[in-house]
Amino acid sequence: MGRSSLIIITILLFISDSSNCQSDLSSLSDEFDNPSTLSDWQRIYEVEQWGADQLEGYDISATRPGWLRMVPYTSVWFEEWRGALAFKEVTGDFMVTTHVQPTNRSGTGAPGSQFSLAGIMIRTPRNITRETWTPGGENYIFLSMGAAGDPGTFQFEVKTTVDSHSNLVYIDANSSEATIRSARLGNYFLMLRRAPGEDWVVHRRYFRDDMPDRLQVGMTCYTDWPTGSTFEPYVHNQVTITTGNPDLIADFDYFRYAPVVLPATLEGADLLDPVEVPDSELIAFLGDISSSTPTATPSLTFTPTPSETETPTLSHTPTATSTQTPTPTRTSTFTPTNTATLSPTPTHPETATMTPTEEATPTPRSPVSLIQLY
């Protein structure tokens, strides 16, 4: 066999492999029009054997045709606290997109309990169970929509957590629903959003060189931080909390996985730098890989009340881009102490025997304001 023949075969094999990778990634997508695909999604509480389902409602196309609905009990994602996540595993670079519509439980407006949101989560898998859990192991990024620090107001929240230390930023959404997108390009993670009838916006950029090649990528939701935070994380993570004020219905219209390739012109560029790589260059190859701009869903009759944009931060100062508020109006820095009572290994005999449906009793916390904790 000649050299030219070997080259042709190699090229064909490369094309075939690339095609299969793209096909495999796209095959993970779900339009939520078939209830049977619910079993295709893994649940974090089952994978890690926590034994407590934190969702009161969870279905595809049953309560709302063509949508996946999550209705969470009181549960939170912050530091050592672990909430609900329905995911599929993805290897290498990817882009995921969903259209999310969060409401309060009555379906009339924004959630009324602090930090009640839903969106896309990208998380490092943990090889643990309830019995082998140790603190300091949570690593993830998410972009979500709902009500964050201001109940009754639609907001976006982004959070990056490294070794169970969380930093978050939230801003007003001025919309009751949105299409959100997350992309991985090597160690860069890019968050985008698009309101109905508007253009794509680069919401946030992250660099995470600790994230492995294979990640859990899917839908998350959480609600009622004031109640959830009264439980020690190890207790919170293994019980179904039926008290408190959970106030979220999280509807997802679809969840689409797609391959993504960095343009040759951006090879070696610092994707965190908005001067070197303006938002327009990111949107040029990340924002146009979709169908027409969505319009607002007519089934909701409420109108969100715009409020002044507010950007609190935790223990870090974000690099401002054209999509972020240049000067935060409220800043808070704190050193978490809420997990100081945790043992290096989960040896809590009073909690380890709790059943998934058992109602837990909250532990009173010191009188510290929510923004200092969150």
N, C-alpha and C positions, 0 to 999 in steps of 0.2 A: 504494500500500500504506500502510495507516494505521500510526500510532505503536504501537498496541497489538499489531499483527501483527508488527512488527519486534522488539518486546520478547520476544514469545513465541518467535520464531525464534531470537533470540540465546540465550535460556534453553535451548532444545532443543539448540542447537549446543554450549553449554557442558556440558550433561549428557552429550551424546554423546562429547565430547572426554574428559571425566573418566572415563566408562565405558571408553573405549578405552585410556586410560592405565592404569587399574586392571587391565584384562584383559591388556594387554601385560606388565605387571609380574608378574602371577600366572602368565602363560604361561612365565616363566623357571624356575618351580619344577620340581623333579625328585623323584619318589618312589623312584627307583632300582629300579624293577621291570622296566625294559626296557634291556638291554645296549646297544642302538643309540644311546641318548641320550648315551653317553660322548663322542661327537664334538661334542655341543653345548657342551661346556665348553672354554674356552680355557686353554692352559697358558702360564705366564709365560716359561718358558725358550724356548718356540717363538716367542711374540710378540716378545720382545726378541732373538731369534736368538743365544742363548748356546751352543746346540749340545750341551748335556749334560743328559740326563734324570736328575733326582735321585730319581726313584721307581723302586724295584726291582719293585714291584707296584702295579698301577692298573687297576681293573676295576669294572664295575657288574653285580651279580647273578650273577657267575661263581663266585668263591670263596665267596661268602655270598649266597644268594638274597635280593633285596630291599634290599641294602645296597651302597653304594659303599665300596670298600676302597682305602686308600693304604698302601703299605709303603715308607717312605723309606730311602734310603741315608743315610749321615752327611751332614747338611746343616743349616744353622742360619739363623735370622732374627734379626739383631742389627746395629745400626749399618750398615756397608756390606755385611755378609754377607747374601745373598739365598737363600732356600730355595724350596720347592715351593709352588705356588699354582695351583689350578684355579678359574676364575672366569667370571662374566658381567658385562658392564658395565651399570651402573644410573645413571640420571639423576634428580636431585632427591631428595626425601625417600623413605625406604623403611624396611621392617623385614624382616629375614631371620631364619629360625629353622632349627635343625638339632638332631637328637639324636645325640650322639657317644658312642662307646664305644672308648676307647683301652686297649690292653693291651701287655704285653711281647710279643716275637715268639713265645713259646711259648704265649701266650693264657692264662696262669695267674695274672696279677696285674698290678700297676702296672709300667710300664717301669723297667728297672734302670740306664739311662744318664741322666745329668743333662740336663735340659731336653729331654725327649722328649714332645711334646704335639701335639694336633690341635684345630682349631676354626675359627672364623669370622675372616676377614681382610677389612679394608676398606682399599684402597690407592689412592694417586694414580697414575694411569698415567704411564709414562715413555716419551718418544719417543727411545729409544736402541737401539743394538745393542751387541754385544760390542766392536766396533771404536770406537764413539763414546761409550762409557760414561765418565762422570766422577764423582768422589766427591762426596758431599754431597747426593745427590738422592733418598734414600729417605724417603717419607712414608706412614705407615700407622698403623692401630690394629687390634689383634686381641684376642679372648678365646678361650682354649684350655684344654683339659683333658688331663691326663696326669701325668707326674712332672716337677717343675721342679727346684728346688735340692736336693730330698731324694729320691734314687732309691729306688724301691720303695714310694713313698707317692703316692696319688692327690692331685693338686693342681690348682687353677685358676691360670692366669697371664694377666694383662693387660699389654699393652705398647703404648705410644704412641711413635712415632718421628717426629721433626721434623728435616728436613734431615740425615738419617742420624745423629741423636743420639737414643738410645733410653733410655726410662725404663720400668721394669717393677715389678710387684708380684705376688707369688704367695702363696696361702693354701692350707691343706689343704682337700680336698674332702669327705673322709669318705664318699665314694660312688665306685663304679666306673664310673659313666656319668651323663650329665646332658643335659637339654635346655638349649641356650643360644640367646640371642637378642641381636641388635644392631639398633639403630634409629638412623636419622639424621633429625634435625629441624633443618633449617637448618645452623647451625654446631655444634649439639650432637650428640654421639654417646653413646648410652646402652647399657650392657651389662647383660643380665639372665641369670640362671641358675635352673634348677629341678631339684632332685634327684628321683628317682622317688618318688612318693607324697607329695611336699611341695609347698609353695606357691612362687610366683615370688619371687625376691629381686633387688633392684637391686644389681648387683655393682660397677659403676663408672660414673662420668659423666665425659665429656670435652668440652672446647670446643676446636674446631679450625677457626679462620677461614681457614686456608691451604688447606683441601681444596676442590678444584674441584667443579663441579656434577656432572660425570660421573666415576664411580669404578669400580674393579675390586672386585667383591664376590664372595667365594666361600670355598672350603675350603683350609686350609693344614695342613701338618704339618712337623715338624722333629725331629731327634734327634741326640744325641751331641755336645753342645757341647765336651767336653774334646778330642775329635779335630778337629772342624770348626774350632775357633778356632786351631788350629796352622797353618792355611792362610791366607795373605794373602787378603783378600776377593776381589780380582780373579781370583785363581787358583781359590778355592773356587767362585765363581759360574759358572765355565765348564768344570768337570771333574766327572766322576762319581767320587766318593770311595768306593772299595770296601774301604778299610781301616777300622780303628776298631772301635767297639762300638755300632752302630745297634741300637736295641731298641724298636721301636714298630710296632704294627699299629693303624691308624686306621680305624675303621668309622663311616660316616655312614648313618643310617637314611633320611634324606630331606634336602632342602635347599629351603626354601620362601621365596619372595619375596612381599611384600605391601605395598600402600600404607599409609601412616600419616598421620594428620592430628592436629595439635596442638589440643587442646580450646580453645575460645574463652576459657575461664576462666584459661588459662595463657599467653595471648598477652602477650608482653613480659616474662614472668617469667624469672628467672635459673635455668635448669634445673640448674645446678651447685650451687645452694644448697639443702641438705636441710632448712633451716628454712623458707625461702620455698616450696619445693616438696618436701614430704615424699615418701619412697619410695612411700607408699600412693597418692599422687596419680598418680605415674608408672605404677604397676602397674595402676591403675584403667583406663587406656586402652591400656597396652602389654602387660599380663600376661594379660588375659582373652581375647585374640584367638586362641584355639586350642581344640583339643578337650580331652578329659579329661586329667587329670594322668597321665603315663605310669607304668607299673609296671616294675620291674627286669626285664631280659631274662633268662629262665630258663636260657639256654644257657650262661651263665658260672657256674661252681661256686665260684669263689674269693670270699672275703670280705675287703674292705680293712680293715686295722688302723688305727683312728683314732689320730691323733697330735696333739700340741699344735700349735695354729695358729701359724704364723709368717709374718710379713709383712716381708720385706726390701724396701727401696726403693733407688732409684738417683738420686742428685743432685737429688732433690726430696722434699718432704714432702706426701703425699696428704691431701686434705681428708677427714676421717673422716665416714662416714655410718653409719647403723644397720646396714649390711651389711658394714662393714669392721671389722677389729680396731682399737679405739680407740688402743691404744698398741703400736706395732711392737716386737717383741722383738729384732729385729736390724736395724740400719741400716747401709748402706754407701754412701759417696760416692766417686766417682773421676772423674778426667779421662782419657778414652780417649786412648791413645797408639798403639794397635795399628795405625792406618792411616797413621801418619806417613811411612812409606816409599813410599806410593802417589804416583805422578806425577799432575799435573793431568789428563793424558789417558792412556789405557791404552796405553802404548808398551812393553809387556813382550814382547820377541821370544822369550824362553824359554818363555812360557806361551801366547802367542797361537796357536801352531800345534798345541796339544793337540787330540786327537780326543775326541769325546764319551765314548768308552769307555776312554780312557787312564787308568791309575791314576796319581794325582799323589803326589808325595813331600811329606810335611808339613815345614814349617819350624819348628824349635824356637822356643818362646816363652820369655820371661823367667819365672823362677819366681815367679809371682804367683798368689794363691789364686783359685779360680773366682768367688767372690762379689765379689771386687774387680773382676773383669773383667765379670761379668754382673750 
